[in-house]
Amino acid sequence: MHTPHSHHPVPTPEQLQQQLADAGLRATRQRLLILESLLVLPGHPTAEQVHQRVTGQLSSVSLGTVYKTLDSFVVAGLTRRVASAEGSRRRYDADCTEHHHLVCADTQEIIDYCDPKLDELIRGFFADKGLPGFQPHSFSLHVTGSRVVDLPTAESAQQA
Ligand SMILES: [Zn+2]
């Protein structure tokens, strides 16, 4: 079965270069390939998955380089690290807008979930209740469960 994330469009080299330039990073071939892979791979890829795709085009790139580059992307705001309940493997999210995650405990698939109503509820809750000694910047729910067959995801619903 295909994941609903497999429709990511391939960004043009100009778009990739612009993204790196905006983030203040020099557009090396390695960085361009790693960024492209991050954007093109479905869902929330691991560094290993990014590495595998990159080496298909540039075999000399090591996994360590991919980790370091992805971490520099995180610092530069190009990607986010996904908080993983299992903590097994780091996963990366090319979508830096605020959203939530549904995590399938059976397949470890991470499904993006967006709902402005939910964001409103969470913001309202903490605005009313206050968070003493803490200033929240963003909220991200991590919902663990089991995927039910034919359950429409946020993305496939958007496509319809
Ligand atoms: Zn996500």
Residues whose N, C-alpha, C, O or C-beta is under 5 A from the ligand:
A	BS01	ZN	D93 D112
